[in-house]
Amino acid sequence: MNSRSGGKNRRVLVIDDNPSIHDDFRKILSPPAATTAALDASTAAVFGPPPVAIRQTRFELDSAFQGQEGVMLAKKALEEGRPYAMAFVDIRMPPGWDGVETTQNLWGVDPGVQVVLCTAYADYSWDEMFEKIGNCDRLVILKKPFDAVEVLQLAHALTEKWWLHRQSRRKMAELESRVAERTRELQQTNDALRASQQILEGIINAIPVRVFWKDRNLVYLGCNVIFARDAGFADPKDIIGKDDHQMGWRDQAERYRGDDRQVIESGCPKLLIEEPQTTPEGNTITLLSSKMPLLNSKGEISGLLGTYMDITERKRLEAQVFQSQKMETVGKLAGGIAHEFNSILTAIIGQSELLLGDLPPGSALAGNATEISKAASRAATLTRQLLAYGRKQFLQPETLDLNRVITSMEGMLNHLMGDDVDLRIIPTPGLRAVRADTGQIEQVVMNLAINARQAMPNGGKLTLETANVSFDQESVDRNPELKPGDYVMLAITDTGAGMSQEVKARAFEPFFSTKGAGQGTGLGLSTCYGIIKQSGGHISVYSEPARGATFKVYLPQVEQPTKSPIRRLDPPDLPRGTETILLVEDDPALREMAATLLRRLGYTILAAANGIEALSLKRQRDIGHIDLLFTDVVMPHMSGKELSERVRALYPRTRILFTSAYTENAIIHQGVLNKGVALLQKPFTPSALAHKLREVLDQPDASEPDADQRTFGFTRMCDGARTVGN
């Protein structure tokens, strides 16, 4: 800074609206050098030369004529790093701020500046002035007219004060810096001493397993946070000094301590032991524990280190997955057996009905044939149940209102339940629609109702109710077979005998039954399971012994408007025809039955055991136009789908009718018929075959291609089983 004595700040700001005052201050604080020399000479002439030369202190003055201007100068000086040490401020400076307001704003910019308020007469009392400015050691009052010596003394004293204050602040800052540095060093030393312990605590609290350690007397020395919580303590420190008898699992204490002693005495770890544990809430969970000797710095066994994980949820999920896999495996087996049975049963049913047609009514042989047909029909029902459980039966889904389905069944259910069962149907208003096969859903309701009736031999209550429900990810985590989304729930609750945990775990298994021998097939609930799963839903049971059971069915909601189910009844008479039919079926008995039936109905039948044989018929016989291809889907050498594509490529007017027993094939997608595909499900009766055949043949079709094109195309097809002609 300029105009400093010994490096001290001697900058002074004068704020007064009177220019002459500024001149007076300059004469006193910063007189011209020539004037000072002349004054010194006059003084020496009168009083003689001073014994010691006195150096005159010079101040650097800046002037401002209004308070606002003075504050701007102070702000600029501070920004430039050349602050004023003090300011002389007039008390009255119209029309702007007065001295008190100027002082307030000046300290707002630079709180360290020393201020001298100059006044000839006061506009403020002392109390008012100090109320506005405060009783501050940075403020001095100077009465006008002022004495030059007094001004000079104030300038010296206050600039010196400013400099000493600045020096003390600098020294204090240096001292604080040293203290802070020393404090940091001490803190770093302490942090270094605690680092190992903190890292260890961080690790054991972060890992998702429980960790604990004990001394040789099996007293706890420490643990991580989640172990302390399992033991019923909020802080791991609370467990120190306690043993297992003081924990929530005191019932298992001796078992744990026996393992601990064995590890300490043998020096050998015990790894991955499944153990039960009682929680502070009284629940029993399953642990997967490991224990190993804890060694001191000398290599001696000083205690025990242990870890464990709560695997209760994992065990539950494993059991669910195992049960699901088991039921899936049994379902595949059941579906496969049912598929083979269907072909056999179709032949038996068809031949028995053909035989009945040839025998005189009322004859003994006709009665035998009737019994054969009834037995085969019962077997066919059994195979349909097996296919339902294995999720391999054909579904014809439509948009349904479950409220309408269950209310339409009320009369039938009342008749089924009897007078001693109170049936209540509670449909929820505003129920969303679902997409399912009406007949199959009715079968599920009937099966569950029959199951409930058998559980209430002395009567009770049966309640059917519906609701809209939603599941988020958190709510389905406990049941991996459910997916998040919106569902319609159908709950069927009875007040019967209920189920034990063992029975409930096997409730949906095929052929599992708690009834006596000959009192049921054990397929009722497993059929419900298969139907609901194939429909994209979920079924579960909630039950306890002597407290009844609730079966809950969940089906995904859909947006489509609902439709009333349409049921069609077959006419009693078998329709006839004269068309040519290519029959392709690998089961000889079924092929023979179908061929015999259709020939009796007037059709021309060309029978083949597989697709290759069917394509070879042209070379062996003179075949004209084929009106319909009736083919099994799953056959050796060539599938029915591939055969139909070859025939359709050549003869657009040739109709296609498929037959199959279950859905794992090329023309069925997840148990739903593809659009435009005609299919007759096995086992079928002669009546069903006759009506389905006529239905397909009588459908409107495009114009027939010319005969030359048909002959040329069929010849090309017969020349190479894998070549498609044009």
C-alpha positions in Angstrom: 0.0 0.0 0.0 1.1 3.5 -0.6 1.9 6.2 2.0 2.7 3.7 4.7 5.1 4.3 7.7 7.0 1.1 8.3 4.7 -0.8 6.0 1.6 0.2 7.9 -1.7 1.2 6.3 -2.2 5.0 6.5 -5.0 5.2 4.0 -7.8 7.6 5.1 -11.2 8.2 3.5 -12.9 11.5 4.2 -16.7 11.6 3.5 -18.2 15.2 3.8 -20.4 17.3 1.7 -18.3 20.4 2.4 -15.2 20.8 0.1 -13.4 23.0 2.6 -13.5 20.2 5.2 -11.6 18.1 2.7 -9.0 20.8 2.4 -8.6 21.0 6.2 -8.1 17.3 6.5 -5.4 17.4 3.7 -3.6 20.2 5.4 -3.5 18.3 8.6 -2.9 14.8 7.5 -1.1 15.2 4.2 0.5 18.7 3.9 2.7 19.5 0.9 6.4 18.9 1.5 7.4 22.6 1.0 4.9 23.7 3.6 6.2 21.2 6.1 9.8 22.3 5.5 8.9 26.0 6.0 7.1 25.2 9.2 10.0 23.2 10.5 12.4 26.1 9.8 10.2 28.6 11.5 9.9 26.4 14.5 13.7 25.9 14.7 14.3 29.7 14.4 12.0 30.4 17.3 12.7 27.4 19.6 16.0 26.1 18.2 16.6 22.8 16.4 15.0 19.7 18.0 17.4 17.4 19.8 16.2 14.4 17.7 14.9 14.6 14.2 11.2 13.7 14.1 9.9 12.0 10.9 6.5 13.4 9.9 3.9 10.7 9.2 2.0 11.2 6.0 -1.5 9.8 5.3 -3.0 8.9 1.9 -6.4 10.6 1.7 -9.3 10.0 -0.6 -12.4 12.2 -0.7 -16.1 11.5 -1.1 -18.9 14.1 -0.9 -21.8 11.8 -0.2 -22.2 8.6 1.8 -23.1 6.5 -1.3 -19.9 7.6 -3.1 -17.8 6.9 0.0 -19.1 3.3 0.2 -18.4 2.7 -3.5 -14.8 3.9 -2.9 -14.4 1.6 0.1 -15.7 -1.3 -1.9 -13.4 -0.7 -4.8 -10.4 -0.2 -2.5 -11.2 -3.5 -0.8 -11.5 -5.3 -4.1 -8.1 -3.9 -5.2 -6.5 -5.1 -2.0 -5.9 -1.5 -0.7 -8.5 -1.1 2.0 -8.9 2.1 4.1 -7.7 2.0 7.6 -10.1 4.7 8.8 -12.7 7.1 7.6 -13.8 10.6 8.8 -17.6 10.8 8.2 -19.7 13.9 8.6 -22.9 13.4 10.5 -25.0 15.5 8.1 -24.7 15.2 4.3 -28.0 16.2 2.6 -29.6 15.1 0.4 -28.1 11.5 0.7 -27.3 9.3 3.6 -26.4 10.9 6.9 -23.3 9.8 8.8 -25.0 7.1 10.7 -26.5 5.5 7.6 -23.1 5.9 5.8 -21.3 4.2 8.7 -23.8 1.3 8.7 -23.3 0.7 4.9 -19.6 1.3 5.1 -19.2 -1.5 7.7 -21.5 -3.7 5.5 -18.7 -3.4 2.8 -15.6 -3.4 5.1 -16.3 -4.3 8.7 -12.7 -3.6 9.7 -12.5 0.1 8.9 -12.2 2.5 11.8 -14.8 5.4 11.7 -14.7 8.9 13.2 -18.1 10.6 13.1 -17.7 14.4 12.8 -20.5 16.6 14.0 -21.1 20.2 15.1 -24.6 19.5 16.5 -26.1 16.1 16.8 -29.3 14.9 15.0 -29.2 11.8 17.1 -29.1 11.3 20.8 -26.3 9.0 22.0 -28.9 6.2 22.7 -30.4 6.5 19.2 -26.9 6.5 17.6 -25.8 3.4 19.5 -29.1 1.7 18.9 -28.5 2.1 15.1 -24.8 1.5 15.0 -24.1 -0.4 18.2 -21.6 0.2 21.0 -18.6 -0.6 18.9 -14.9 0.0 19.5 -14.5 0.9 15.8 -16.4 4.2 16.3 -15.1 7.6 17.6 -17.1 10.9 17.9 -15.3 14.1 16.9 -16.9 17.5 17.7 -16.6 20.3 15.2 -14.7 22.6 15.0 -11.9 20.1 15.6 -8.3 20.8 16.6 -5.6 19.8 14.1 -3.6 18.0 16.8 -6.7 16.1 17.8 -7.3 15.0 14.2 -3.7 14.0 13.8 -3.8 12.0 17.0 -6.9 10.2 16.0 -5.4 9.4 12.6 -2.3 8.0 14.2 -4.1 6.1 16.9 -6.8 4.6 14.7 -4.6 3.6 11.7 -2.2 2.0 14.3 -5.2 0.3 15.8 -6.3 -1.0 12.4 -2.8 -2.3 11.7 -2.5 -4.0 15.2 -5.9 -5.6 14.7 -4.8 -6.8 11.3 -1.6 -8.2 12.8 -3.4 -9.9 15.6 -5.8 -11.5 13.2 -2.9 -12.7 11.1 -1.1 -14.1 14.1 -4.4 -15.7 15.3 -4.9 -17.2 11.9 -1.3 -18.6 11.9 -1.9 -20.0 15.4 -5.2 -21.5 14.4 -3.5 -23.0 11.3 -0.8 -24.6 13.5 -3.4 -25.9 15.9 -5.5 -27.3 13.1 -2.4 -28.9 11.5 -1.5 -30.5 14.8 -5.1 -31.6 15.3 -5.0 -33.2 11.9 -1.8 -35.0 12.7 -3.3 -36.3 15.9 -6.5 -37.3 14.1 -4.5 -39.1 11.4 -2.6 -40.9 14.1 -5.8 -42.0 15.8 -7.4 -42.9 12.5 -4.4 -45.1 11.7 -4.7 -46.8 15.0 -8.4 -47.5 14.4 -8.1 -48.3 10.7 -7.7 -52.0 11.1 -10.6 -52.3 13.5 -12.9 -50.2 11.3 -12.0 -52.1 8.1 -12.7 -55.4 9.9 -16.0 -54.1 11.3 -17.0 -52.7 7.9 -16.3 -56.1 6.2 -18.2 -58.2 8.7 -21.2 -55.9 8.8 -21.3 -55.7 5.0 -21.2 -59.4 4.2 -24.7 -61.0 4.0 -23.9 -63.7 6.6 -23.9 -63.6 10.4 -20.5 -63.5 12.0 -19.6 -64.1 15.7 -16.6 -65.0 17.8 -16.2 -66.5 21.3 -13.5 -67.1 23.8 -12.5 -70.6 25.0 -15.3 -70.4 27.7 -17.8 -69.9 24.9 -18.5 -66.4 25.9 -19.2 -63.9 23.1 -16.4 -61.5 22.3 -18.1 -59.8 19.4 -20.4 -60.2 16.3 -21.7 -58.2 13.3 -24.9 -56.2 13.2 -27.2 -58.8 11.7 -26.1 -61.4 14.2 -26.9 -59.0 17.0 -30.4 -58.4 15.6 -31.0 -62.1 15.3 -30.0 -62.5 19.0 -32.5 -59.7 19.9 -29.9 -56.8 20.5 -29.8 -53.5 18.8 -26.0 -53.0 19.1 -23.3 -55.7 18.7 -21.6 -54.4 21.8 -24.6 -55.5 23.9 -23.7 -59.2 23.2 -20.2 -59.0 24.6 -19.8 -61.1 27.8 -23.0 -63.2 27.2 -23.4 -66.8 26.2 -26.0 -68.8 24.2 -28.2 -69.4 27.3 -28.9 -65.6 27.3 -30.0 -65.5 23.6 -33.3 -66.0 22.0 -32.2 -69.5 21.0 -31.6 -70.7 24.6 -33.5 -73.9 23.7 -30.8 -74.8 21.2 -27.9 -73.5 23.4 -26.5 -76.8 24.5 -26.5 -78.1 21.0 -24.6 -75.1 19.7 -22.1 -75.2 22.6 -21.5 -78.9 22.1 -20.4 -78.1 18.5 -18.3 -75.2 19.8 -16.4 -77.4 22.3 -15.8 -80.0 19.6 -14.2 -77.4 17.3 -12.0 -75.9 20.1 -10.9 -79.2 21.5 -10.2 -80.9 18.1 -8.9 -77.8 16.3 -10.9 -78.9 13.3 -13.6 -76.8 11.7 -17.2 -77.9 11.2 -18.5 -76.5 7.9 -22.0 -76.1 6.3 -24.1 -77.6 9.1 -27.9 -77.2 8.8 -29.2 -76.2 12.2 -32.6 -75.0 13.6 -32.8 -71.7 15.5 -35.5 -70.0 17.5 -35.9 -66.2 16.7 -36.8 -63.6 19.4 -40.3 -63.7 18.0 -40.5 -67.5 18.7 -40.3 -68.6 15.1 -38.0 -71.5 14.0 -35.7 -70.9 11.1 -33.1 -73.0 9.3 -29.4 -72.0 9.4 -26.4 -73.1 7.4 -23.5 -72.7 9.9 -19.7 -73.0 9.8 -17.4 -72.9 12.8 -13.6 -72.9 13.0 -10.9 -72.4 15.6 -9.8 -68.8 16.4 -6.0 -68.5 16.8 -4.0 -65.8 18.7 -0.6 -64.3 17.6 1.2 -67.4 19.1 -0.8 -69.8 17.0 -2.8 -71.1 20.0 -6.5 -71.7 20.0 -8.0 -68.8 21.8 -11.6 -69.2 20.9 -14.0 -69.8 18.1 -15.1 -68.0 14.9 -18.5 -68.8 13.5 -20.7 -67.8 10.6 -24.2 -68.8 9.5 -26.8 -67.9 6.9 -30.6 -68.0 7.2 -31.6 -70.4 4.5 -35.3 -70.7 5.5 -36.6 -68.9 2.4 -34.2 -70.8 0.2 -35.3 -74.1 1.6 -38.9 -73.1 1.0 -38.2 -72.1 -2.6 -36.3 -75.3 -3.2 -39.3 -77.3 -2.0 -41.6 -75.3 -4.3 -39.3 -75.8 -7.3 -39.0 -79.5 -6.5 -42.7 -79.8 -6.2 -43.3 -77.9 -9.4 -40.7 -80.0 -11.3 -42.2 -83.2 -9.8 -45.7 -82.2 -10.9 -44.4 -81.1 -14.4 -42.7 -84.5 -14.8 -45.8 -86.4 -13.7 -47.8 -84.2 -16.0 -45.7 -85.0 -19.0 -45.9 -88.7 -18.2 -49.6 -88.6 -17.7 -50.1 -86.6 -20.9 -48.0 -89.0 -22.9 -49.9 -92.0 -21.6 -53.2 -90.3 -22.2 -52.1 -89.5 -25.8 -51.4 -93.2 -26.5 -54.6 -94.2 -24.8 -56.7 -91.8 -26.8 -55.9 -93.5 -30.1 -56.8 -96.9 -28.6 -60.0 -95.6 -27.0 -61.1 -93.9 -30.2 -60.9 -97.2 -32.1 -62.7 -99.1 -29.3 -65.5 -96.5 -29.1 -65.8 -96.3 -32.8 -65.9 -100.1 -33.3 -68.4 -100.6 -30.5 -70.7 -98.1 -32.1 -70.3 -99.6 -35.5 -71.1 -103.0 -33.9 -74.2 -101.6 -32.2 -75.4 -100.4 -35.6 -75.0 -103.9 -37.0 -76.7 -105.8 -34.1 -80.5 -106.1 -33.5 -81.6 -103.8 -30.7 -82.1 -105.5 -27.4 -79.9 -108.5 -28.2 -77.4 -109.8 -25.7 -74.5 -108.9 -28.1 -75.9 -105.4 -28.4 -75.9 -105.1 -24.6 -72.3 -106.3 -24.5 -71.3 -103.7 -27.2 -73.1 -101.0 -25.2 -71.1 -101.9 -22.0 -67.9 -101.9 -24.1 -68.8 -98.4 -25.3 -69.6 -97.2 -21.8 -66.4 -98.5 -20.3 -64.4 -96.9 -23.1 -66.2 -93.6 -22.5 -65.3 -93.8 -18.8 -61.7 -94.4 -19.8 -61.8 -91.5 -22.2 -62.9 -89.2 -19.4 -60.0 -90.4 -17.3 -57.6 -89.6 -20.2 -59.1 -86.2 -20.5 -58.4 -85.6 -16.9 -54.8 -86.8 -17.3 -54.4 -84.4 -20.3 -55.9 -81.5 -18.3 -53.4 -82.2 -15.5 -50.5 -82.4 -18.0 -51.8 -79.2 -19.7 -52.0 -81.0 -23.0 -55.7 -80.8 -23.8 -57.2 -78.5 -26.3 -58.7 -75.2 -25.2 -61.1 -72.9 -27.0 -60.7 -69.7 -25.0 -63.1 -66.8 -25.1 -63.5 -63.7 -23.1 -65.5 -64.5 -19.9 -67.1 -62.8 -17.0 -66.4 -65.1 -14.0 -69.4 -63.6 -12.2 -71.7 -64.8 -14.9 -70.0 -68.2 -15.0 -70.5 -68.9 -11.3 -74.0 -67.4 -11.0 -75.2 -69.5 -13.9 -74.0 -72.6 -12.0 -75.9 -71.7 -8.8 -78.8 -74.1 -9.4 -76.5 -77.0 -10.3 -74.3 -76.3 -7.3 -77.3 -76.1 -4.9 -78.4 -79.5 -6.2 -74.9 -80.9 -5.8 -74.5 -79.5 -2.2 -77.8 -80.6 -0.8 -80.0 -79.0 1.8 -77.4 -79.2 4.6 -74.9 -76.9 2.9 -75.4 -73.2 2.8 -74.2 -72.0 -0.6 -73.3 -68.4 -1.0 -72.1 -66.7 -4.2 -70.6 -63.3 -3.8 -69.8 -61.7 -7.2 -67.7 -58.5 -7.0 -69.2 -55.6 -8.9 -67.0 -54.3 -11.7 -65.2 -57.6 -12.1 -62.7 -57.5 -15.0 -62.8 -60.0 -17.8 -60.6 -63.1 -18.3 -59.8 -65.3 -21.3 -60.4 -69.0 -20.7 -62.3 -72.0 -21.9 -65.8 -71.8 -20.4 -66.3 -75.5 -20.1 -62.9 -76.0 -18.5 -63.6 -73.2 -15.9 -66.9 -74.8 -15.1 -65.1 -78.1 -14.6 -62.7 -76.4 -12.2 -65.6 -75.0 -10.2 -67.4 -78.3 -10.1 -64.3 -80.3 -9.1 -63.6 -77.8 -6.2 -67.3 -77.8 -5.1 -67.3 -81.7 -5.1 -64.1 -81.7 -3.1 -65.6 -79.2 -0.6 -68.8 -81.3 -0.3 -66.9 -84.4 0.5 -65.0 -82.4 3.2 -68.3 -81.5 4.8 -70.2 -84.8 5.3 -72.4 -83.2 8.0 -73.1 -80.0 6.1 -71.6 -76.6 6.4 -71.0 -73.5 4.3 -69.6 -73.1 0.8 -68.7 -69.6 -0.4 -67.8 -68.6 -4.0 -66.5 -65.0 -4.3 -64.7 -63.0 -6.9 -62.4 -60.0 -6.8 -60.0 -57.9 -8.8 -56.4 -58.2 -7.4 -53.0 -57.0 -8.4 -49.5 -58.4 -7.6 -46.3 -56.4 -7.7 -42.8 -57.9 -7.8 -42.4 -57.9 -4.0 -45.7 -59.8 -3.5 -44.9 -62.5 -6.0 -41.3 -63.1 -4.8 -42.6 -65.7 -2.4 -44.4 -67.6 -5.1 -42.2 -68.0 -8.3 -45.2 -69.4 -10.3 -47.0 -66.0 -10.2 -46.0 -63.1 -12.3 -46.6 -59.4 -11.5 -49.8 -58.0 -13.0 -53.6 -57.7 -12.7 -55.7 -60.8 -12.0 -59.3 -61.9 -11.4 -59.5 -64.0 -8.3 -62.1 -66.7 -7.7 -62.1 -68.0 -4.1 -64.0 -71.1 -3.1 -64.1 -71.6 0.7 -65.6 -74.4 2.7 -66.0 -75.1 6.4 -65.0 -78.7 6.2 -62.3 -80.8 7.8 -59.4 -78.9 6.4 -56.0 -80.3 5.5 -52.7 -81.0 7.3 -49.5 -79.5 5.9 -48.5 -82.9 4.5 -51.8 -83.3 2.7 -51.8 -79.7 1.4 -48.3 -80.2 0.0 -49.6 -83.1 -2.2 -53.1 -81.8 -2.9 -52.6 -81.2 -6.6 -50.6 -84.4 -7.3 -52.4 -86.8 -9.7 -53.8 -90.0 -8.1 -53.3 -88.6 -4.6 -56.3 -89.0 -2.5 -57.2 -89.2 1.2 -60.3 -91.2 0.4 -60.5 -94.9 0.8 -59.9 -97.4 -2.1 -62.4 -97.2 -4.8 -63.8 -93.8 -3.7 -62.2 -91.6 -6.3 -59.5 -91.4 -9.0 -57.4 -88.7 -7.2 -57.5 -86.6 -10.3 -60.0 -83.9 -9.3 -57.6 -81.3 -7.9 -54.8 -82.2 -10.3 -57.2 -81.6 -13.2 -58.0 -78.1 -11.8 -54.3 -77.4 -11.5 -53.6 -78.4 -15.1 -56.6 -76.4 -16.5 -55.7 -73.2 -14.6 -52.0 -73.5 -15.5 -52.8 -74.1 -19.2 -55.0 -71.0 -19.1 -52.1 -68.9 -17.9 -53.3 -68.6 -14.3 -52.4 -69.9 -10.8 -54.3 -72.0 -8.2 -53.4 -72.2 -4.5 -54.9 -73.7 -1.3 -55.0 -72.3 2.2 -56.1 -74.7 4.9 -55.6 -75.9 8.4 -57.0 -79.0 10.1 -60.6 -78.6 11.4 -60.7 -75.0 9.9 -61.9 -75.6 6.4 -60.1 -74.8 3.1 -59.9 -71.9 0.6 -58.9 -72.5 -3.0 -57.9 -69.4 -4.8 -57.9 -69.3 -8.6 -56.1 -66.4 -10.3 -56.6 -65.7 -14.0 -55.0 -62.7 -15.9 -57.3 -59.8 -16.6 -58.0 -58.9 -20.3 -59.5 -55.8 -21.8 -61.8 -57.4 -24.4 -65.5 -57.2 -23.9 -67.1 -60.3 -22.5 -69.2 -62.7 -24.6 -71.9 -65.1 -23.5 -70.8 -68.7 -24.1 -72.4 -70.3 -27.1 -73.1 -74.1 -26.9 -73.9 -76.1 -29.9 -75.6 -79.5 -29.8 -74.9 -82.2 -32.4 -77.9 -83.4 -34.3 -78.9 -86.9 -33.6 -78.6 -88.2 -37.2 -75.2 -88.9 -38.8 -74.8 -86.8 -41.9 -73.7 -88.6 -45.1 -71.6 -87.6 -48.2 -70.1 -88.8 -51.4 -66.8 -86.9 -51.4 -63.3 -88.5 -51.7 -61.4 -88.5 -48.4 -57.7 -89.2 -48.0 -57.4 -90.8 -44.5 -53.9 -90.7 -43.0 -53.5 -92.3 -39.5 -50.6 -94.4 -38.1 -52.7 -96.4 -35.6 -54.1 -99.4 -37.5 -57.1 -99.9 -35.3 -58.2 -96.3 -35.5 -57.5 -96.1 -39.2 -59.7 -99.2 -39.8 -62.5 -97.9 -37.6 -62.6 -94.5 -39.3 -62.4 -96.0 -42.8 -65.3 -98.4 -42.1 -67.5 -95.7 -40.6 -66.9 -93.2 -43.5 -67.5 -95.8 -46.2 -70.8 -96.7 -44.5 -71.7 -93.0 -44.7 -71.1 -93.0 -48.5 -67.6 -91.5 -48.7 -64.8 -92.8 -51.0 -61.9 -93.5 -48.6 -58.2 -93.7 -49.5 -56.4 -94.9 -46.3 -52.6 -94.5 -45.6 -50.5 -95.1 -42.6 -48.3 -92.1 -43.0 -47.5 -89.1 -45.2 -45.0 -90.9 -47.5 -47.6 -93.7 -48.1 -50.3 -91.1 -48.8 -48.1 -89.4 -51.4 -47.3 -92.8 -53.1 -51.0 -93.6 -53.7 -51.0 -91.8 -57.0 -48.4 -94.2 -58.4 -50.4 -97.2 -57.3 -53.9 -96.2 -58.1 -55.7 -93.8 -60.4 -56.9 -91.1 -58.0 -59.1 -88.2 -59.0 -59.7 -85.1 -57.0 -59.3 -85.4 -53.2 -62.0 -83.4 -51.4 -60.6 -83.6 -47.9 -57.5 -84.7 -46.1 -58.2 -86.2 -42.7 -54.8 -86.7 -41.0 -53.2 -87.3 -37.6 -50.8 -84.6 -36.6 -48.0 -86.7 -35.0 -46.9 -89.5 -37.3 -43.5 -91.1 -38.2 -41.6 -89.9 -41.3 -43.8 -86.9 -42.0 -46.0 -84.8 -39.7 -49.6 -84.1 -40.6 -48.8 -80.4 -40.8 -46.1 -81.0 -43.5 -48.5 -83.3 -45.4 -51.3 -80.7 -45.3 -48.9 -77.9 -46.6 -47.9 -80.1 -49.6 -51.6 -80.8 -50.4 -52.7 -77.2 -49.9 -49.9 -75.9 -52.1 -51.3 -78.1 -54.9 -55.0 -78.1 -54.2 -56.3 -74.9 -52.6 -59.8 -76.4 -52.5 -58.8 -79.6 -50.7 -60.1 -79.3 -47.2 -57.9 -80.2 -44.2 -59.1 -81.8 -41.0 -56.5 -82.7 -38.3 -56.9 -85.0 -35.4 -54.7 -85.3 -32.3 -54.7 -86.1 -28.6 -52.6 -83.3 -27.2 -51.1 -80.0 -28.0 -47.4 -80.4 -28.3 -47.3 -80.3 -32.1 -46.9 -77.8 -34.9 -50.5 -76.7 -35.4 -51.3 -75.9 -31.7 -49.8 -72.9 -30.0 -49.9 -73.2 -26.2 -53.1 -75.3 -26.2 -55.0 -72.8 -28.4 -56.2 -73.7 -31.9 -54.6 -71.5 -34.6 -57.0 -69.5 -36.5 -58.5 -71.4 -39.5 -57.4 -74.8 -38.4 -60.0 -77.5 -38.2 -59.2 -80.2 -35.6 -61.0 -83.2 -34.1 -59.7 -84.1 -30.6 -59.1 -87.7 -29.7 -60.8 -89.7 -28.6 -63.8 -89.0 -30.8 -67.0 -90.9 -31.5 -68.3 -91.9 -34.9 -71.0 -89.2 -34.5 -68.4 -86.5 -33.7 -66.3 -87.6 -36.7 -69.3 -87.6 -39.1 -70.5 -84.1 -38.0 -67.0 -82.6 -38.0 -66.3 -83.9 -41.5 -69.5 -82.5 -42.8 -68.8 -79.2 -41.1 -65.4 -78.8 -42.8 -66.7 -80.0 -46.2 -69.6 -77.6 -46.2 -67.6 -74.5 -45.6 -67.5 -72.0 -48.5 -64.2 -72.1 -50.5 -62.4 -70.3 -53.3 -62.9 -71.4 -56.9 -61.5 -74.8 -57.9 -58.3 -74.9 -60.0 -58.4 -76.6 -63.3 -58.0 -80.3 -63.6 -54.7 -80.2 -65.6 -53.1 -78.1 -62.9 -54.3 -80.5 -60.2 -53.0 -83.6 -62.0 -49.6 -82.0 -62.9 -49.1 -80.8 -59.3 -50.1 -84.1 -57.7 -47.9 -86.1 -60.1 -44.9 -83.8 -59.2 -45.7 -84.4 -55.5 -45.8 -88.2 -55.9 -42.5 -88.2 -57.9 -40.6 -86.8 -54.8 -41.9 -86.8 -51.3 -39.8 -83.7 -50.6 -40.7 -81.8 -53.8 -43.6 -79.3 -54.1 -45.0 -78.9 -57.6 -46.5 -75.7 -59.0 
